[in-house]
Amino acid sequence: RIHTGERPYKCTHCNKAFNQKVVLQTHMVKHTGEKPHLCMFCPASFSQKGNLHSHVQRVHSETKGVPLFPCLDCSCVFKKLGSLNAHISKMHISVIEVPLGTS
């Protein structure tokens, strides 16, 4: 599906469609407000594992001076901005807007 551009997994709350079911599931958390990923060091909670990881690195880690670049569409986290941009281009950039009520 990545190479064909097919996006069979459609969000029922907005106009986004995805090529992988897991990416849709990650996206859906944005609509529910669910934050199942809890920080073990403080009361913070996050909707995505990558955001929790970034928080721990930034706030609680001895390496908190090392910048991390989380993907906002999935749980991936990168040490280099270029790696994040390459990931987004490959995995998320061709999201197709689908009008609600169509399939």
CYANA upper distance limits for C-alpha pairs under 8 A (distance plus 0.5 A):
  1 ARG  CA      5 GLY  CA      6.24
  1 ARG  CA      6 GLU  CA      5.62
  1 ARG  CA      7 ARG  CA      7.67
  1 ARG  CA     19 ASN  CA      6.37
  2 ILE  CA      6 GLU  CA      7.58
  2 ILE  CA     19 ASN  CA      7.00
  2 ILE  CA     91 MET  CA      7.91
  5 GLY  CA     19 ASN  CA      8.00
  5 GLY  CA     94 SER  CA      7.72
  6 GLU  CA     19 ASN  CA      6.62
  7 ARG  CA     17 ALA  CA      5.96
  7 ARG  CA     18 PHE  CA      5.17
  7 ARG  CA     19 ASN  CA      4.81
  7 ARG  CA     20 GLN  CA      8.13
  7 ARG  CA     95 VAL  CA      8.05
  7 ARG  CA     96 ILE  CA      7.65
  8 PRO  CA     17 ALA  CA      7.23
  8 PRO  CA     18 PHE  CA      6.96
  8 PRO  CA     19 ASN  CA      6.65
  8 PRO  CA     20 GLN  CA      8.46
  9 TYR  CA     17 ALA  CA      5.94
  9 TYR  CA     18 PHE  CA      5.55
  9 TYR  CA     19 ASN  CA      6.76
  9 TYR  CA     20 GLN  CA      7.17
  9 TYR  CA     21 LYS  CA      6.50
  9 TYR  CA     24 LEU  CA      6.93
 10 LYS  CA     15 ASN  CA      8.10
 10 LYS  CA     16 LYS  CA      6.61
 10 LYS  CA     17 ALA  CA      4.69
 10 LYS  CA     18 PHE  CA      6.82
 10 LYS  CA     24 LEU  CA      7.73
 10 LYS  CA     98 VAL  CA      8.31
 11 CYS  CA     15 ASN  CA      7.06
 11 CYS  CA     16 LYS  CA      6.15
 11 CYS  CA     17 ALA  CA      6.51
 11 CYS  CA     24 LEU  CA      7.29
 11 CYS  CA     28 MET  CA      7.67
 12 THR  CA    100 LEU  CA      7.94
 13 HIS  CA     31 HIS  CA      7.80
 14 CYS  CA    100 LEU  CA      7.47
 15 ASN  CA     97 GLU  CA      5.51
 15 ASN  CA     98 VAL  CA      5.37
 15 ASN  CA     99 PRO  CA      6.07
 15 ASN  CA    100 LEU  CA      6.61
 16 LYS  CA     95 VAL  CA      7.04
 16 LYS  CA     96 ILE  CA      6.68
 16 LYS  CA     97 GLU  CA      5.56
 16 LYS  CA     98 VAL  CA      6.67
 17 ALA  CA     24 LEU  CA      7.98
 17 ALA  CA     95 VAL  CA      6.51
 17 ALA  CA     96 ILE  CA      6.20
 17 ALA  CA     97 GLU  CA      7.01
 17 ALA  CA     98 VAL  CA      7.26
 18 PHE  CA     23 VAL  CA      7.13
 18 PHE  CA     24 LEU  CA      6.52
 18 PHE  CA     92 HIS  CA      8.46
 18 PHE  CA     95 VAL  CA      6.65
 18 PHE  CA     96 ILE  CA      8.07
 19 ASN  CA     23 VAL  CA      8.14
 20 GLN  CA     24 LEU  CA      7.14
 21 LYS  CA     25 GLN  CA      6.74
 22 VAL  CA     26 THR  CA      6.70
 23 VAL  CA     27 HIS  CA      6.63
 23 VAL  CA     73 ASP  CA      7.79
 23 VAL  CA     74 CYS  CA      6.97
 24 LEU  CA     28 MET  CA      6.61
 25 GLN  CA     29 VAL  CA      7.44
 26 THR  CA     30 LYS  CA      8.26
 26 THR  CA     48 GLN  CA      7.82
 26 THR  CA     73 ASP  CA      7.63
 26 THR  CA     74 CYS  CA      6.63
 27 HIS  CA     31 HIS  CA      8.19
 27 HIS  CA     73 ASP  CA      6.99
 27 HIS  CA     74 CYS  CA      8.10
 28 MET  CA     32 THR  CA      7.14
 29 VAL  CA     33 GLY  CA      6.44
 29 VAL  CA     34 GLU  CA      6.30
 29 VAL  CA     35 LYS  CA      8.32
 29 VAL  CA     47 SER  CA      6.83
 30 LYS  CA     34 GLU  CA      8.05
 30 LYS  CA     47 SER  CA      7.81
 33 GLY  CA     47 SER  CA      7.78
 34 GLU  CA     47 SER  CA      6.41
 35 LYS  CA     45 SER  CA      6.13
 35 LYS  CA     46 PHE  CA      5.09
 35 LYS  CA     47 SER  CA      4.50
 35 LYS  CA     48 GLN  CA      7.85
 36 PRO  CA     45 SER  CA      7.29
 36 PRO  CA     46 PHE  CA      6.92
 36 PRO  CA     47 SER  CA      6.53
 36 PRO  CA     48 GLN  CA      8.36
 37 HIS  CA     45 SER  CA      5.99
 37 HIS  CA     46 PHE  CA      5.57
 37 HIS  CA     47 SER  CA      6.74
 37 HIS  CA     48 GLN  CA      7.11
 37 HIS  CA     49 LYS  CA      6.51
 37 HIS  CA     52 LEU  CA      7.02
 38 LEU  CA     43 PRO  CA      7.77
 38 LEU  CA     44 ALA  CA      6.74
 38 LEU  CA     45 SER  CA      4.88
 38 LEU  CA     46 PHE  CA      6.96
 38 LEU  CA     52 LEU  CA      7.79
 39 CYS  CA     43 PRO  CA      6.87
 39 CYS  CA     44 ALA  CA      6.02
 39 CYS  CA     45 SER  CA      6.41
 39 CYS  CA     52 LEU  CA      7.13
 39 CYS  CA     56 VAL  CA      7.82
 41 PHE  CA     60 HIS  CA      7.90
 45 SER  CA     52 LEU  CA      7.64
 46 PHE  CA     51 ASN  CA      6.81
 46 PHE  CA     52 LEU  CA      6.25
 47 SER  CA     51 ASN  CA      7.98
 48 GLN  CA     52 LEU  CA      7.14
 48 GLN  CA     74 CYS  CA      7.54
 48 GLN  CA     75 SER  CA      6.30
 49 LYS  CA     53 HIS  CA      6.71
 49 LYS  CA     75 SER  CA      5.78
 50 GLY  CA     54 SER  CA      6.64
 50 GLY  CA     70 PRO  CA      6.50
 50 GLY  CA     71 CYS  CA      7.84
 50 GLY  CA     74 CYS  CA      7.73
 50 GLY  CA     75 SER  CA      4.56
 50 GLY  CA     76 CYS  CA      6.09
 50 GLY  CA     77 VAL  CA      6.25
 51 ASN  CA     55 HIS  CA      6.63
 51 ASN  CA     70 PRO  CA      7.01
 51 ASN  CA     72 LEU  CA      8.50
 51 ASN  CA     75 SER  CA      7.61
 52 LEU  CA     56 VAL  CA      6.72
 53 HIS  CA     57 GLN  CA      6.70
 53 HIS  CA     77 VAL  CA      8.36
 54 SER  CA     58 ARG  CA      6.44
 54 SER  CA     68 LEU  CA      6.89
 54 SER  CA     69 PHE  CA      8.18
 54 SER  CA     70 PRO  CA      7.25
 54 SER  CA     77 VAL  CA      7.86
 55 HIS  CA     59 VAL  CA      6.26
 55 HIS  CA     60 HIS  CA      8.04
 56 VAL  CA     60 HIS  CA      5.47
 56 VAL  CA     61 SER  CA      6.52
 57 GLN  CA     61 SER  CA      5.25
 57 GLN  CA     62 GLU  CA      8.26
 57 GLN  CA     63 THR  CA      7.06
 57 GLN  CA     64 LYS  CA      5.69
 57 GLN  CA     66 VAL  CA      8.48
 57 GLN  CA     68 LEU  CA      8.32
 58 ARG  CA     63 THR  CA      8.20
 58 ARG  CA     64 LYS  CA      4.95
 58 ARG  CA     65 GLY  CA      7.59
 58 ARG  CA     66 VAL  CA      8.28
 58 ARG  CA     67 PRO  CA      7.98
 58 ARG  CA     68 LEU  CA      8.48
 59 VAL  CA     64 LYS  CA      6.71
 60 HIS  CA     64 LYS  CA      7.40
 66 VAL  CA     79 LYS  CA      8.45
 67 PRO  CA     79 LYS  CA      7.12
 68 LEU  CA     77 VAL  CA      7.13
 68 LEU  CA     78 PHE  CA      6.22
 68 LEU  CA     79 LYS  CA      5.33
 68 LEU  CA     80 LYS  CA      7.56
 69 PHE  CA     77 VAL  CA      6.04
 69 PHE  CA     78 PHE  CA      5.42
 69 PHE  CA     79 LYS  CA      6.52
 69 PHE  CA     80 LYS  CA      7.19
 69 PHE  CA     81 LEU  CA      6.64
 69 PHE  CA     84 LEU  CA      7.02
 70 PRO  CA     75 SER  CA      7.73
 70 PRO  CA     76 CYS  CA      6.45
 70 PRO  CA     77 VAL  CA      4.55
 70 PRO  CA     78 PHE  CA      6.55
 70 PRO  CA     84 LEU  CA      7.83
 71 CYS  CA     75 SER  CA      6.94
 71 CYS  CA     76 CYS  CA      5.97
 71 CYS  CA     77 VAL  CA      6.46
 71 CYS  CA     78 PHE  CA      8.37
 71 CYS  CA     84 LEU  CA      7.13
 71 CYS  CA     88 ILE  CA      7.95
 73 ASP  CA     92 HIS  CA      8.01
 77 VAL  CA     84 LEU  CA      7.96
 78 PHE  CA     83 SER  CA      6.77
 78 PHE  CA     84 LEU  CA      6.25
 79 LYS  CA     83 SER  CA      7.99
 80 LYS  CA     84 LEU  CA      7.09
 81 LEU  CA     85 ASN  CA      6.70
 82 GLY  CA     86 ALA  CA      6.62
 83 SER  CA     87 HIS  CA      6.65
 84 LEU  CA     88 ILE  CA      6.69
 85 ASN  CA     89 SER  CA      6.66
 86 ALA  CA     90 LYS  CA      6.68
 87 HIS  CA     91 MET  CA      6.33
 87 HIS  CA     92 HIS  CA      8.16
 88 ILE  CA     92 HIS  CA      5.48
 88 ILE  CA     93 ILE  CA      6.28
 89 SER  CA     93 ILE  CA      5.39
 89 SER  CA     94 SER  CA      8.25
 98 VAL  CA    102 THR  CA      7.55
 98 VAL  CA    103 SER  CA      8.33
